[in-house]
Amino acid sequence: MDLDINERYYAIAGANQAGHIGLCRELCEAFLRDHPDHGPALLMLAMQLTELRLYAEAERMIDRAEQVVPAHRAKLIWAQRGHLFEARGSWADAEAVYLRVHQAETDDATYLIYAGLAASEQGDVERALDHYTRATRCREGCLDEAHYNRGGKLLALKRYTEAIEAYREALRIDPDYELAKKRLLDLELLINHVQPD
């Protein structure tokens, strides 16, 4: 007896969440044989193929999804295309796509954080800092991560006092953020070393 479409898709999502990349890929491919225009399954398969470094196949799935996904969901396709560019090391293309996604979700920090990473990978600390700073002003998304990443760029620029403030804000949002605790301790030790009392 065949599972209904929702149960089959939930099985795919469950395999993805559990990190079972091979199983998720096989479930997606079987599902798409029966439902070739199912946008979420196309994007899920694109994710798995990207993870497996099968970039040309992943791009074909994204292109197919672009043809069938409603326009109001286009940001999901752009985001996956950004992840594909990122995986390929096409950082400028990834950054451009992430900024395009952010324009559709201006209150969400997520894609500004991704754009900041892409700018960082291109060696542009100032542009990355700008993306992270803008991300900290959003109302949704991983704001602790936005502040943490902002702190990292401020640290790189030797703007230590501002970096300390950024890490403290990340910890205010998430008191258990271990990396932020380590960076804050590092900066406090640095400040004491550079400017002893």
C-alpha positions, 0 to 999 in steps of 0.5 A: 500500500502506497503512503499518501503524498503528505506521509511520503513527504514527511518521511523525506523531511524526517530523513533530511532532519536526521542527516540521512543524505543518501536515504533522503536523496533516494526518497526524493527521487522516488517521490518525484517519479510520482510527483515530478512537479512537487516544488518542495521535493525538488528543492529538497533533492537539490539540497541533497545533491548540493551536499553530495557535490553533484552541482550540475544535477542540483542546478537542474532540480533548482531550474525545474523548481523555478518552473513550478513553484508559485512566484510568491515562493520564489525566495526559496528557490533563490535561497537554494541557488545561493547555497549552490553558488556558495558550495561551488565557491562562487561567493560573489554570485551567492552574495548577490542571491542572498541579498535578493532573498533578503529583499523579499524578507527584510525583517529576517536576518538570515540571508544578510548573515549568509551575505556577510559570509559570502563577503567575508569569503571574498576578503571584504571585511567592511562589506561583511560588517555592513551586512552583519550590522544590518542583520542585527537590526532585523526582528527575526532570524538568528540575531545572536549569530548576527551579533556574533559575526559582527563581533568577528568583523569588528575584531578583525578591524581592531575595533575591540570595544565595539566587538566586546559589545557585539559579543555581549549582545550575542550572549544577552540573546543566547547566554549559552553561546559558547563561541561568543563566550570564548571570543569575549574572554579573548577580547577581555584578556587582550584589552587587559594586555594592551591597556593594563590597569 
